[in-house]
Amino acid sequence: MNSHSRRMGYARGFALVLLAAFCYGLQPLFAQYAYEGGADPIGLLLARFAIATGVLLVFLRCRGIALPRGRLARQNLLLGLGYGLAALGYYSAARSTSVSLAIILVYSFPAFVTVVSITCLGERASALKLASLALALGGVSMATGLSLSGASIGALWALLAAVCYGASIIYGTHRISHENPVASAAMLLLGCALSFAVAAALQGAALPATAFAWWSTLGLALFATLVPVAAFLAGSPRIGPSAAATLSTLEPVVAVTIAVLLMGERVTFSMLAGGAMVMLAAVLLARPAPSEREFAALEGSSAGDR
């Protein structure tokens, strides 16, 4: 594979991961319209994941791709439960507090992943990682008003989402070896849908009640779920995991921009400063250590050759 082809492959991967981050950032806008049409978080997420799962299952059937079976199927369903809890925390936070604060707090998950990796999984600590953790903690404290003791229920929902998302990432990367990423994504989405189906059966759920709310839900399922999933799966192998994770920090920027420009939210200086600190920490934690960079580059090159 010549250098021009590698550069073109990297550029395509770069564009696809950026597209995924941008589409994920559209979630609050679609959700707002669905809420205005009578939905609540459980009902909206049930509809979102049910639609996305149905479309992806049809795609897999047409392509002749089998779903994971046995242990891998159970692992992906469990992973879907974790992502479902993270989604519930994020959507509940965005509804009960500002979208801007919710996304800032949710994006503290790299710090949680790093803490668990160092304390429980034997990952080597470094001065950069420790400084990034302090930066993330300071950003969260500043964004929530310099104190978590009086944090709103929305802020607590967002922090729960960060913990669940981080735990899902740790479980997915250390316990699961995917045979086909698209098939695993379908099983994961199915796990999310089943989780919210159970939650709806236990405590009830309000589905969208108007045509416009259903169109918004369909947009959420397609343009803020399936499109970014497909784009990220296609793009991330071309550029490597650390670059993909770094580019994914565009998502909170898009979400906060939409919240301010289209949803009329007001962002305080402390939230902006705290958000900038959290995003910087996420970018720093996404970069590999110097000793890992050569290995990551070789992995990315071999993935492109395959």
C-alpha positions as CSV (number, residue, x, y, z in Angstrom):
1,M,0.0,0.0,0.0
2,N,1.7,3.3,-1.1
3,S,1.9,6.4,0.9
4,H,-0.8,8.2,-1.3
5,S,-3.3,5.5,-0.7
6,R,-2.6,5.5,3.1
7,R,-3.0,9.3,3.1
8,M,-6.3,9.0,1.3
9,G,-7.5,6.2,3.6
10,Y,-6.6,8.3,6.6
11,A,-8.4,11.3,5.2
12,R,-11.5,9.2,4.6
13,G,-11.3,7.8,8.1
14,F,-10.8,11.3,9.5
15,A,-13.9,12.6,7.7
16,L,-16.1,9.6,8.8
17,V,-15.2,9.9,12.5
18,L,-15.9,13.7,12.3
19,L,-19.2,12.9,10.7
20,A,-20.0,10.4,13.5
21,A,-19.1,13.0,16.2
22,F,-21.2,15.7,14.5
23,C,-24.3,13.4,14.2
24,Y,-24.0,12.2,17.8
25,G,-24.0,15.9,18.8
26,L,-27.5,16.3,17.2
27,Q,-29.1,14.2,19.9
28,P,-30.3,17.0,22.2
29,L,-32.1,18.8,19.3
30,F,-34.0,15.7,18.2
31,A,-34.8,14.9,21.8
32,Q,-36.2,18.3,22.5
33,Y,-38.8,18.0,19.7
34,A,-39.7,14.5,20.9
35,Y,-40.2,15.8,24.5
36,E,-42.4,18.6,23.2
37,G,-44.5,15.9,21.6
38,G,-45.2,14.1,24.8
39,A,-42.3,11.6,25.1
40,D,-40.3,11.0,28.3
41,P,-36.7,9.7,28.4
42,I,-37.6,6.1,28.8
43,G,-40.2,6.2,26.0
44,L,-38.0,8.2,23.7
45,L,-35.0,5.9,24.2
46,L,-37.2,2.8,23.8
47,A,-38.4,4.1,20.4
48,R,-35.0,5.2,19.4
49,F,-33.2,1.9,20.0
50,A,-36.1,-0.2,18.7
51,I,-36.2,1.7,15.4
52,A,-32.4,1.6,15.1
53,T,-32.2,-2.1,15.9
54,G,-34.9,-3.0,13.4
55,V,-33.2,-1.1,10.6
56,L,-29.8,-2.7,11.4
57,L,-31.3,-6.2,11.6
58,V,-32.9,-5.8,8.2
59,F,-29.6,-4.6,6.8
60,L,-27.8,-7.6,8.3
61,R,-30.4,-10.0,6.9
62,C,-30.0,-8.5,3.4
63,R,-26.3,-8.8,3.6
64,G,-26.4,-12.4,5.0
65,I,-24.5,-11.4,8.1
66,A,-25.3,-13.6,11.2
67,L,-25.8,-12.2,14.6
68,P,-23.3,-13.2,17.4
69,R,-24.3,-16.3,19.3
70,G,-23.5,-17.9,22.6
71,R,-21.2,-16.1,24.9
72,L,-20.5,-13.2,22.5
73,A,-24.2,-12.6,22.2
74,R,-24.6,-12.5,26.0
75,Q,-21.6,-10.1,26.3
76,N,-23.0,-7.7,23.7
77,L,-26.4,-7.7,25.3
78,L,-24.8,-6.9,28.7
79,L,-22.8,-4.2,27.0
80,G,-26.1,-2.9,25.6
81,L,-27.5,-2.7,29.1
82,G,-24.5,-0.5,30.2
83,Y,-24.9,1.8,27.2
84,G,-28.6,2.0,27.8
85,L,-28.1,3.1,31.4
86,A,-25.6,5.7,30.2
87,A,-28.1,7.0,27.6
88,L,-30.8,7.1,30.3
89,G,-28.5,9.2,32.6
90,Y,-27.6,11.6,29.8
91,Y,-31.1,12.1,28.5
92,S,-32.5,12.5,32.0
93,A,-29.8,15.0,32.9
94,A,-30.4,17.0,29.7
95,R,-34.1,17.2,30.5
96,S,-33.7,18.2,34.1
97,T,-30.7,20.5,33.8
98,S,-29.1,22.3,30.9
99,V,-27.8,20.3,27.9
100,S,-24.5,22.1,28.2
101,L,-23.9,21.0,31.8
102,A,-25.1,17.5,31.0
103,I,-22.7,17.0,28.1
104,I,-19.8,18.5,30.0
105,L,-20.3,16.1,32.9
106,V,-20.9,13.1,30.7
107,Y,-17.6,13.7,28.9
108,S,-15.7,13.3,32.2
109,F,-15.9,9.5,31.5
110,P,-12.3,9.3,30.2
111,A,-11.1,10.3,33.6
112,F,-13.2,7.5,35.2
113,V,-11.8,5.0,32.7
114,T,-8.3,6.1,33.4
115,V,-8.7,5.8,37.2
116,V,-10.1,2.3,37.0
117,S,-7.5,1.2,34.5
118,I,-4.7,2.4,36.8
119,T,-6.1,1.2,40.1
120,C,-7.6,-2.1,38.9
121,L,-6.2,-3.1,35.6
122,G,-2.5,-2.5,36.1
123,E,-2.2,0.4,33.6
124,R,0.9,2.4,34.2
125,A,0.4,5.9,35.7
126,S,2.2,8.9,34.2
127,A,2.5,12.5,35.1
128,L,0.4,13.4,32.0
129,K,-2.4,11.1,33.0
130,L,-2.4,12.3,36.6
131,A,-2.4,15.9,35.5
132,S,-5.3,15.2,33.1
133,L,-7.3,13.6,35.9
134,A,-6.8,16.7,38.1
135,L,-7.8,18.8,35.1
136,A,-11.0,16.8,34.6
137,L,-11.9,16.9,38.3
138,G,-11.3,20.6,38.4
139,G,-13.4,21.1,35.3
140,V,-16.3,19.1,36.7
141,S,-16.2,21.1,39.9
142,M,-16.1,24.4,38.1
143,A,-19.0,23.4,35.7
144,T,-21.2,22.4,38.7
145,G,-20.5,25.6,40.7
146,L,-17.3,24.5,42.5
147,S,-19.2,22.1,44.7
148,L,-20.8,18.7,44.1
149,S,-22.4,18.7,47.6
150,G,-25.3,20.8,46.3
151,A,-25.3,19.4,42.7
152,S,-28.7,19.2,41.1
153,I,-30.4,15.9,40.3
154,G,-29.6,16.6,36.6
155,A,-25.8,16.8,37.4
156,L,-26.0,13.5,39.3
157,W,-27.8,11.9,36.4
158,A,-25.0,13.1,34.1
159,L,-22.2,11.8,36.4
160,L,-24.1,8.4,36.5
161,A,-24.1,8.4,32.7
162,A,-20.3,9.0,32.7
163,V,-19.7,6.1,35.1
164,C,-21.9,3.7,33.2
165,Y,-20.4,4.8,29.9
166,G,-16.9,4.4,31.2
167,A,-17.7,1.0,32.8
168,S,-19.1,-0.2,29.4
169,I,-16.0,0.9,27.6
170,I,-13.8,-0.9,30.1
171,Y,-15.9,-4.1,29.8
172,G,-16.1,-3.9,26.0
173,T,-12.3,-3.4,25.5
174,H,-11.1,-5.9,28.1
175,R,-13.7,-8.7,27.9
176,I,-15.1,-8.8,24.4
177,S,-13.5,-9.8,21.1
178,H,-15.8,-8.9,18.3
179,E,-16.1,-11.2,15.3
180,N,-18.0,-8.7,13.2
181,P,-18.3,-5.1,14.5
182,V,-21.6,-4.4,12.6
183,A,-23.2,-7.6,14.0
184,S,-22.0,-6.7,17.4
185,A,-23.4,-3.2,17.1
186,A,-26.8,-4.7,16.2
187,M,-26.7,-7.0,19.3
188,L,-25.7,-4.0,21.5
189,L,-28.6,-1.9,20.2
190,L,-30.9,-4.8,20.8
191,G,-29.6,-4.9,24.4
192,C,-30.4,-1.2,24.7
193,A,-33.9,-1.7,23.3
194,L,-34.7,-4.7,25.6
195,S,-33.4,-2.7,28.6
196,F,-35.9,0.1,27.9
197,A,-38.7,-2.3,27.1
198,V,-38.2,-3.8,30.6
199,A,-38.0,-0.4,32.2
200,A,-41.2,0.7,30.4
201,A,-43.0,-2.5,31.5
202,L,-42.0,-1.9,35.1
203,Q,-42.6,1.8,35.5
204,G,-44.3,2.9,32.4
205,A,-43.2,5.2,29.6
206,A,-44.5,8.0,27.5
207,L,-44.0,7.5,23.8
208,P,-44.1,10.4,21.3
209,A,-47.7,11.5,20.8
210,T,-47.6,13.7,17.7
211,A,-46.5,13.1,14.1
212,F,-43.7,15.7,14.4
213,A,-42.4,14.0,17.6
214,W,-42.3,10.7,15.8
215,W,-40.4,12.2,12.9
216,S,-38.0,13.7,15.4
217,T,-37.6,10.2,17.0
218,L,-37.0,8.7,13.6
219,G,-34.3,11.3,12.9
220,L,-32.8,10.5,16.3
221,A,-32.7,6.8,15.5
222,L,-31.3,7.2,12.0
223,F,-29.2,10.4,11.9
224,A,-28.0,10.4,15.5
225,T,-27.7,6.7,16.0
226,L,-27.2,4.5,12.9
227,V,-25.3,7.0,10.7
228,P,-22.7,7.8,13.4
229,V,-22.4,4.1,14.4
230,A,-21.7,3.2,10.7
231,A,-19.4,6.1,10.2
232,F,-17.4,5.4,13.3
233,L,-17.0,1.7,12.6
234,A,-15.9,2.5,9.0
235,G,-13.6,5.4,10.0
236,S,-11.9,4.5,13.2
237,P,-9.8,1.6,11.9
238,R,-8.3,3.9,9.3
239,I,-7.0,6.5,11.8
240,G,-6.4,4.4,15.0
241,P,-8.2,4.5,18.4
242,S,-6.5,7.5,19.9
243,A,-7.1,9.8,17.0
244,A,-10.7,8.6,16.8
245,A,-11.2,9.2,20.5
246,T,-9.7,12.7,20.1
247,L,-11.9,13.6,17.2
248,S,-15.0,12.3,19.0
249,T,-14.6,15.3,21.4
250,L,-16.3,17.3,18.6
251,E,-19.6,15.8,19.8
252,P,-19.9,17.9,23.0
253,V,-18.9,21.0,21.0
254,V,-21.7,20.4,18.5
255,A,-24.2,19.6,21.3
256,V,-23.4,22.8,23.3
257,T,-23.5,24.9,20.2
258,I,-26.9,23.6,19.3
259,A,-28.1,24.1,22.8
260,V,-27.0,27.8,22.8
261,L,-28.0,28.8,19.2
262,L,-31.1,26.7,18.6
263,M,-32.5,25.8,22.1
264,G,-31.9,29.2,23.8
265,E,-29.7,28.0,26.6
266,R,-27.4,30.4,28.5
267,V,-23.9,29.2,29.3
268,T,-22.1,30.8,32.2
269,F,-18.3,31.5,32.3
270,S,-17.8,28.8,34.9
271,M,-19.5,26.2,32.6
272,L,-17.4,27.3,29.6
273,A,-14.2,27.2,31.6
274,G,-15.1,23.9,33.2
275,G,-16.1,22.4,29.9
276,A,-12.9,23.5,28.3
277,M,-10.9,21.8,31.1
278,V,-12.9,18.6,30.8
279,M,-12.5,18.5,27.0
280,L,-8.8,19.2,27.2
281,A,-8.4,16.3,29.7
282,A,-10.4,14.0,27.4
283,V,-8.1,14.9,24.5
284,L,-4.9,14.3,26.6
285,L,-6.2,11.0,27.9
286,A,-7.0,9.9,24.4
287,R,-3.4,10.2,23.3
288,P,-1.2,7.1,23.6
289,A,2.0,7.1,25.6
290,P,5.2,7.6,23.5
291,S,6.0,3.9,23.8
292,E,2.6,3.0,22.4
293,R,2.6,5.3,19.4
294,E,4.8,3.2,17.2
295,F,2.7,0.1,18.0
296,A,-0.5,2.1,17.2
297,A,0.9,3.3,13.9
298,L,1.8,-0.2,12.9
299,E,-1.6,-1.5,13.9
300,G,-3.3,1.3,11.9
301,S,-1.1,0.5,8.8
302,S,-1.8,-3.2,9.0
303,A,-5.6,-2.6,9.4
304,G,-5.5,-0.4,6.3
305,D,-3.7,-3.1,4.3
306,R,-6.3,-5.6,5.3
